[in-house]
Amino acid sequence: MITVKLINLEELLPLRANILRHGKKPKEVIFPGDENQDTFHVGSFLYGELITIGSFYNESYPYETGYGYRLRSMASVPIHRGKGGGRLLLDFGINKLTSMNVLYLWCNARENAVGFYEKMGLKKITTVFEIPGVGRHFVMKIQF
């Protein structure tokens, strides 16, 4: 059974380092804004094991108007992908954001994750671009 809840930064750093920034130590993958009061981190758990993470930042997209949030560092443990942890985590985050009167959520989606985000209702709003050392991405957005 998968459960989803708010987690603290220290809980998600090992997965962020291992899955998204191979070879980095957890303390090396703390991003600007991670410790802001209005940032929240979410985890999906399968029988108590953390399997999916995501961080939500109070950061509007530079070319949009209105109150927006940014999703960063969404990742699932490879052997648990496709089990619903990502979908439940994103649903949890979106529900929280809509209760806060946020107008939209955006992210830099890795090229290989675009299909997942499209199934969740996000749409590409840019052409592909490269984040050096990380890979090819699209900006994607969902309006509430």
C-alpha positions as a Python dict, from the first residue, in 0.01 Angstrom:
ca = {
    (1, 'M'): (0, 0, 0),
    (2, 'I'): (137, 340, -100),
    (3, 'T'): (100, 635, 134),
    (4, 'V'): (198, 996, 68),
    (5, 'K'): (297, 1261, 319),
    (6, 'L'): (503, 1571, 378),
    (7, 'I'): (865, 1490, 462),
    (8, 'N'): (1165, 1693, 567),
    (9, 'L'): (1459, 1781, 345),
    (10, 'E'): (1697, 1539, 517),
    (11, 'E'): (1465, 1248, 436),
    (12, 'L'): (1472, 1312, 62),
    (13, 'L'): (1838, 1404, 9),
    (14, 'P'): (1971, 1046, -20),
    (15, 'L'): (1723, 961, -299),
    (16, 'R'): (1784, 1294, -473),
    (17, 'A'): (2158, 1229, -470),
    (18, 'N'): (2137, 864, -579),
    (19, 'I'): (1873, 896, -850),
    (20, 'L'): (1910, 1247, -992),
    (21, 'R'): (2271, 1345, -923),
    (22, 'H'): (2466, 1021, -942),
    (23, 'G'): (2786, 1028, -740),
    (24, 'K'): (2698, 1332, -531),
    (25, 'K'): (2672, 1326, -154),
    (26, 'P'): (2334, 1421, -3),
    (27, 'K'): (2467, 1753, 134),
    (28, 'E'): (2586, 1840, -220),
    (29, 'V'): (2232, 1828, -363),
    (30, 'I'): (2068, 2092, -146),
    (31, 'F'): (1914, 2340, -389),
    (32, 'P'): (1845, 2710, -337),
    (33, 'G'): (1503, 2740, -179),
    (34, 'D'): (1502, 2391, -25),
    (35, 'E'): (1495, 2535, 324),
    (36, 'N'): (1252, 2821, 257),
    (37, 'Q'): (949, 2829, 483),
    (38, 'D'): (708, 2807, 188),
    (39, 'T'): (884, 2512, 23),
    (40, 'F'): (742, 2170, 95),
    (41, 'H'): (879, 1824, 28),
    (42, 'V'): (665, 1518, -33),
    (43, 'G'): (737, 1147, -24),
    (44, 'S'): (553, 836, -135),
    (45, 'F'): (606, 530, 81),
    (46, 'L'): (547, 164, -1),
    (47, 'Y'): (505, -29, 323),
    (48, 'G'): (713, 234, 501),
    (49, 'E'): (993, 255, 241),
    (50, 'L'): (1045, 594, 73),
    (51, 'I'): (1005, 526, -300),
    (52, 'T'): (925, 864, -460),
    (53, 'I'): (1022, 1221, -375),
    (54, 'G'): (930, 1567, -498),
    (55, 'S'): (990, 1925, -383),
    (56, 'F'): (751, 2217, -438),
    (57, 'Y'): (889, 2575, -438),
    (58, 'N'): (710, 2909, -428),
    (59, 'E'): (857, 3016, -762),
    (60, 'S'): (657, 3155, -1050),
    (61, 'Y'): (771, 3078, -1403),
    (62, 'P'): (951, 3388, -1539),
    (63, 'Y'): (726, 3421, -1847),
    (64, 'E'): (393, 3364, -1672),
    (65, 'T'): (175, 3588, -1461),
    (66, 'G'): (2, 3488, -1142),
    (67, 'Y'): (88, 3280, -839),
    (68, 'G'): (286, 2975, -942),
    (69, 'Y'): (486, 2698, -780),
    (70, 'R'): (772, 2494, -920),
    (71, 'L'): (821, 2119, -890),
    (72, 'R'): (1182, 2004, -864),
    (73, 'S'): (1365, 1682, -794),
    (74, 'M'): (1083, 1442, -856),
    (75, 'A'): (1227, 1093, -864),
    (76, 'S'): (1128, 733, -797),
    (77, 'V'): (1341, 440, -693),
    (78, 'P'): (1388, 251, -1023),
    (79, 'I'): (1246, -83, -903),
    (80, 'H'): (931, 96, -783),
    (81, 'R'): (858, 299, -1097),
    (82, 'G'): (516, 239, -1245),
    (83, 'K'): (356, 144, -913),
    (84, 'G'): (170, 474, -867),
    (85, 'G'): (401, 651, -622),
    (86, 'G'): (470, 939, -861),
    (87, 'R'): (106, 987, -955),
    (88, 'L'): (-4, 987, -591),
    (89, 'L'): (276, 1226, -493),
    (90, 'L'): (191, 1472, -770),
    (91, 'D'): (-181, 1450, -688),
    (92, 'F'): (-98, 1524, -322),
    (93, 'G'): (112, 1827, -420),
    (94, 'I'): (-149, 1960, -662),
    (95, 'N'): (-424, 1927, -400),
    (96, 'K'): (-213, 2118, -149),
    (97, 'L'): (-133, 2389, -404),
    (98, 'T'): (-495, 2437, -508),
    (99, 'S'): (-593, 2472, -142),
    (100, 'M'): (-331, 2750, -123),
    (101, 'N'): (-489, 2927, -426),
    (102, 'V'): (-183, 2865, -643),
    (103, 'L'): (-273, 2916, -1010),
    (104, 'Y'): (-28, 2678, -1177),
    (105, 'L'): (258, 2433, -1129),
    (106, 'W'): (559, 2415, -1360),
    (107, 'C'): (876, 2211, -1384),
    (108, 'N'): (1181, 2139, -1594),
    (109, 'A'): (1094, 1786, -1703),
    (110, 'R'): (1364, 1548, -1814),
    (111, 'E'): (1300, 1432, -2168),
    (112, 'N'): (1241, 1073, -2054),
    (113, 'A'): (975, 1186, -1801),
    (114, 'V'): (760, 1391, -2041),
    (115, 'G'): (511, 1108, -2094),
    (116, 'F'): (448, 1076, -1721),
    (117, 'Y'): (387, 1449, -1682),
    (118, 'E'): (159, 1458, -1987),
    (119, 'K'): (-53, 1179, -1832),
    (120, 'M'): (-78, 1398, -1521),
    (121, 'G'): (-210, 1693, -1725),
    (122, 'L'): (106, 1901, -1769),
    (123, 'K'): (181, 2045, -2111),
    (124, 'K'): (512, 2135, -2274),
    (125, 'I'): (553, 2512, -2298),
    (126, 'T'): (906, 2521, -2444),
    (127, 'T'): (1114, 2335, -2695),
    (128, 'V'): (1379, 2098, -2569),
    (129, 'F'): (1683, 2249, -2397),
    (130, 'E'): (1994, 2113, -2229),
    (131, 'I'): (2078, 2151, -1861),
    (132, 'P'): (2456, 2100, -1855),
    (133, 'G'): (2554, 1786, -1669),
    (134, 'V'): (2191, 1680, -1625),
    (135, 'G'): (2039, 1630, -1972),
    (136, 'R'): (1764, 1735, -2210),
    (137, 'H'): (1450, 1898, -2062),
    (138, 'F'): (1125, 2072, -2147),
    (139, 'V'): (944, 2326, -1931),
    (140, 'M'): (601, 2182, -1854),
    (141, 'K'): (304, 2340, -1680),
    (142, 'I'): (-42, 2265, -1546),
    (143, 'Q'): (-297, 2538, -1486),
    (144, 'F'): (-541, 2498, -1196),
}
